[in-house]
């Protein structure tokens, strides 16, 4: 979904969790560290959906 700084990644994860909850689905967001010179800028957001 994109590469974000850690706090923004966590915020997006909570947003997606709340959004999918309104549709009766459970979302499990995870921020995956992908490395780089700037650790705070190198997280990828993955959202797993469960019906």
KOLLONU-803966 format. One record per residue: residue number from 1; residue in three letters; x, y, z of N, C-alpha, C in turn. Coordinates in nm, 2 decimals. Layout:
% residues N
[NUM; "ALA"; [X; Y; Z]; [X; Y; Z]; [X; Y; Z]];
...
This chain:
% residues 51
[1; "UNK"; [0.08; -0.12; 0.00]; [0.00; 0.00; 0.00]; [0.08; 0.13; 0.00]];
[2; "UNK"; [0.21; 0.11; 0.03]; [0.30; 0.23; 0.04]; [0.40; 0.21; 0.15]];
[3; "UNK"; [0.49; 0.31; 0.15]; [0.60; 0.31; 0.25]; [0.57; 0.44; 0.33]];
[4; "UNK"; [0.57; 0.42; 0.47]; [0.53; 0.53; 0.55]; [0.63; 0.53; 0.67]];
[5; "UNK"; [0.63; 0.65; 0.74]; [0.70; 0.65; 0.87]; [0.62; 0.57; 0.97]];
[6; "UNK"; [0.69; 0.53; 1.08]; [0.62; 0.44; 1.17]; [0.49; 0.49; 1.23]];
[7; "UNK"; [0.48; 0.62; 1.28]; [0.36; 0.66; 1.34]; [0.25; 0.67; 1.24]];
[8; "UNK"; [0.28; 0.71; 1.12]; [0.17; 0.72; 1.01]; [0.13; 0.58; 0.97]];
[9; "UNK"; [0.22; 0.49; 0.97]; [0.18; 0.35; 0.94]; [0.08; 0.30; 1.04]];
[10; "UNK"; [0.11; 0.32; 1.17]; [0.02; 0.27; 1.27]; [-0.11; 0.34; 1.26]];
[11; "UNK"; [-0.12; 0.47; 1.23]; [-0.24; 0.54; 1.22]; [-0.33; 0.49; 1.10]];
[12; "UNK"; [-0.26; 0.46; 0.99]; [-0.33; 0.41; 0.87]; [-0.39; 0.27; 0.91]];
[13; "UNK"; [-0.31; 0.19; 0.98]; [-0.35; 0.06; 1.02]; [-0.48; 0.07; 1.10]];
[14; "UNK"; [-0.49; 0.16; 1.20]; [-0.61; 0.17; 1.28]; [-0.72; 0.22; 1.20]];
[15; "UNK"; [-0.70; 0.31; 1.10]; [-0.80; 0.36; 1.01]; [-0.86; 0.24; 0.93]];
[16; "UNK"; [-0.78; 0.16; 0.87]; [-0.83; 0.05; 0.79]; [-0.90; -0.05; 0.88]];
[17; "UNK"; [-0.86; -0.07; 1.00]; [-0.92; -0.17; 1.10]; [-1.06; -0.11; 1.13]];
[18; "UNK"; [-1.08; 0.01; 1.15]; [-1.21; 0.07; 1.18]; [-1.30; 0.07; 1.06]];
[19; "UNK"; [-1.24; 0.10; 0.94]; [-1.32; 0.11; 0.82]; [-1.38; -0.03; 0.79]];
[20; "UNK"; [-1.30; -0.13; 0.79]; [-1.35; -0.27; 0.76]; [-1.44; -0.32; 0.87]];
[21; "UNK"; [-1.43; -0.27; 0.99]; [-1.52; -0.31; 1.10]; [-1.66; -0.27; 1.07]];
[22; "UNK"; [-1.67; -0.15; 1.00]; [-1.81; -0.10; 0.97]; [-1.87; -0.19; 0.86]];
[23; "UNK"; [-1.79; -0.27; 0.79]; [-1.85; -0.36; 0.69]; [-1.86; -0.51; 0.75]];
[24; "UNK"; [-1.84; -0.52; 0.88]; [-1.85; -0.65; 0.94]; [-1.73; -0.74; 0.91]];
[25; "UNK"; [-1.62; -0.68; 0.88]; [-1.50; -0.76; 0.85]; [-1.39; -0.73; 0.95]];
[26; "UNK"; [-1.30; -0.83; 0.98]; [-1.19; -0.80; 1.07]; [-1.07; -0.78; 0.98]];
[27; "UNK"; [-0.99; -0.67; 1.02]; [-0.87; -0.64; 0.95]; [-0.76; -0.65; 1.05]];
[28; "UNK"; [-0.65; -0.70; 1.01]; [-0.53; -0.71; 1.10]; [-0.41; -0.64; 1.03]];
[29; "UNK"; [-0.40; -0.51; 1.06]; [-0.29; -0.43; 1.00]; [-0.15; -0.47; 1.07]];
[30; "UNK"; [-0.05; -0.47; 0.98]; [0.09; -0.49; 1.04]; [0.18; -0.39; 0.96]];
[31; "UNK"; [0.27; -0.33; 1.04]; [0.37; -0.25; 0.98]; [0.50; -0.33; 0.97]];
[32; "UNK"; [0.55; -0.35; 0.85]; [0.67; -0.43; 0.83]; [0.79; -0.34; 0.80]];
[33; "UNK"; [0.89; -0.35; 0.88]; [1.01; -0.27; 0.86]; [1.09; -0.33; 0.74]];
[34; "UNK"; [1.12; -0.24; 0.64]; [1.18; -0.28; 0.52]; [1.33; -0.23; 0.50]];
[35; "UNK"; [1.38; -0.17; 0.61]; [1.52; -0.13; 0.61]; [1.55; 0.01; 0.54]];
[36; "UNK"; [1.67; 0.04; 0.52]; [1.71; 0.16; 0.46]; [1.78; 0.25; 0.56]];
[37; "UNK"; [1.83; 0.37; 0.50]; [1.91; 0.46; 0.58]; [1.82; 0.53; 0.69]];
[38; "UNK"; [1.70; 0.55; 0.67]; [1.61; 0.62; 0.76]; [1.51; 0.53; 0.81]];
[39; "UNK"; [1.54; 0.47; 0.93]; [1.45; 0.36; 0.98]; [1.30; 0.41; 0.99]];
[40; "UNK"; [1.28; 0.53; 1.03]; [1.14; 0.58; 1.06]; [1.06; 0.59; 0.93]];
[41; "UNK"; [1.13; 0.59; 0.81]; [1.06; 0.62; 0.69]; [1.05; 0.49; 0.61]];
[42; "UNK"; [1.08; 0.37; 0.67]; [1.08; 0.25; 0.58]; [0.99; 0.14; 0.64]];
[43; "UNK"; [0.86; 0.17; 0.65]; [0.76; 0.07; 0.69]; [0.66; 0.05; 0.59]];
[44; "UNK"; [0.62; -0.07; 0.56]; [0.52; -0.10; 0.47]; [0.40; -0.15; 0.54]];
[45; "UNK"; [0.28; -0.10; 0.51]; [0.16; -0.14; 0.57]; [0.09; -0.26; 0.50]];
[46; "UNK"; [0.07; -0.37; 0.57]; [0.00; -0.48; 0.52]; [-0.13; -0.50; 0.60]];
[47; "UNK"; [-0.24; -0.52; 0.53]; [-0.36; -0.54; 0.60]; [-0.42; -0.68; 0.56]];
[48; "UNK"; [-0.44; -0.76; 0.66]; [-0.50; -0.89; 0.63]; [-0.64; -0.89; 0.67]];
[49; "UNK"; [-0.73; -0.93; 0.57]; [-0.87; -0.93; 0.60]; [-0.92; -1.07; 0.63]];
[50; "UNK"; [-1.01; -1.08; 0.73]; [-1.08; -1.20; 0.76]; [-1.23; -1.18; 0.75]];
[51; "UNK"; [-1.30; -1.26; 0.68]; [-1.45; -1.24; 0.67]; [-1.52; -1.27; 0.80]];
